[in-house]
Amino acid sequence: MPKPSIEAVQRAAWRFGWESANPKNGLVPDHIEDGKSGVPASIAVVGMALSALAVGVENGWVARRAAAHRALSTLRFFARDAAHHGGFFFHFLDLESGARVWNCEISSIDSTFLFLGALFCGAYFDHDTPHEREIRNLSEEIFARANWSWFRSDDAVSIAFTPERGFSKHGWRGYNEGLLLAVLGLGSPTHALPVSSYAAWISTYRFKRLYGREFLFCGPLFTHLFPHLWLDLRGVADVPLQNRDLDFFENTTRAIEIQVEWAKKRGEPQQWGVSACDAPQGGKLGGYRARGVPFGRFDEVFSPPVCLASLPFAPDLALEGWNYWRSNSPEIMGKWGVRGAIHAPSGWTSGWFGLDQGMLVLMLENWRSGLLWELSKRITPLQIGLFEATGVRRQATGTRQ
């Protein structure tokens, strides 16, 4: 079986968000499993698919007009039809009707990913045509409606809200993908988070020294990778990182290196990629879990997508890890690209998760062209939020043609 190129993997991942979506409302399934139907949509995956439209156009995988039509269908649905509270949306929706499923929560982080997708569409579709003007207007409308103050509790943004139970007692604390929420909320033009909310966020940071490297700790590798999908964080640091002569990009590089050092200690230097992922149900594995290293129980379940998504930070290590998985476990590849997880001893593999596929599309494009990073510099709320959090304001390098 021929080994797929990185571009082929990226294109297969892009097809997940394009071909599996309902074109009438833009909703994309949370995951796809062999022989399983009826999976609901995830608004976070929708946000990634919206962001990936620009990638498809720039690589010639879809015509600009078709991509704009998909963006418009999606944004019209969320502006006019999707239920929301305080401008934030339910995490999981029926793929056809768009109705809430599973009595799920209004999710602050998953809504953040959706807002980012809307804003990136607004930045990319900049032609003076009726459809592209409407995309820009709807993206601004959807984001401006979000009431970040409503979601706050004691300076922390709550993780979730349900109409039945109210707000979760848990807020976004410590370092993780919540950095995106913390930054974007600071840049709202209508209901911005106060700067004190970011001070509360960084007050819960945990720094650790592992294998001779000090870094801002969070175990699952995806938590370090996700902020870089939409933000160019090279050379960008908030006060705690500045005090340790670190920036967000270098911190993520160290998180990757620590995974590799941990693998070396196990005697399998190329067998790494521990993150939140699925696993077989039953026994000692217990299905989906936010796995991390070096702490906690290790069950030999790995997430190969995070190895490939590490290319911008540690290209040699990323390629070594990726080549190990695709050579020794070719079963990780399939119709939609890289499967989300593998249990190394048994060879069990999961289905395809939209968050993994979205991560691969966006991160590989940033590695190849910097497209999302460049677009982020044209999104005023992101740049305001980044400035409030770090004192850094990124400027676009020029006008795209």
ABEGO torsion letter per residue (X at the ends): XBBBBAAAAAAAAAAAAAAABBAAAGBBBABBBBGBBGBBBBAAAAAAAAAAAAAAAAAGABBAAAAAAAAAAAAAAAAAABBBBGGBBBABBBAAAGBBBGGBBBBAAAAAAAAAAAAAAAAABABBBAAAAAAAAAAAAAAAABBAAAABBGGBBBABBBAAAEBBABBBBEBBAAAAAAAAAAABAABBBBAAAAAAAAAABBBBBBGGBBBBBBABAAAAAAAAAABBABGBBBAAAAAAGBBAAAAAAAAAAAAAAAAAAAGBAABBGBBBBBBBBEEAAGEBBBBBOABEBBAGBBBAAAAAAAAAABAAAAAAAAAAAAAABAAABBAAEBBABBBAAAGBBBBBBAAAAAAAAAAAAAAAAGAAAAAAAABAAAAAAAAAAAGBBBBBAEBBX
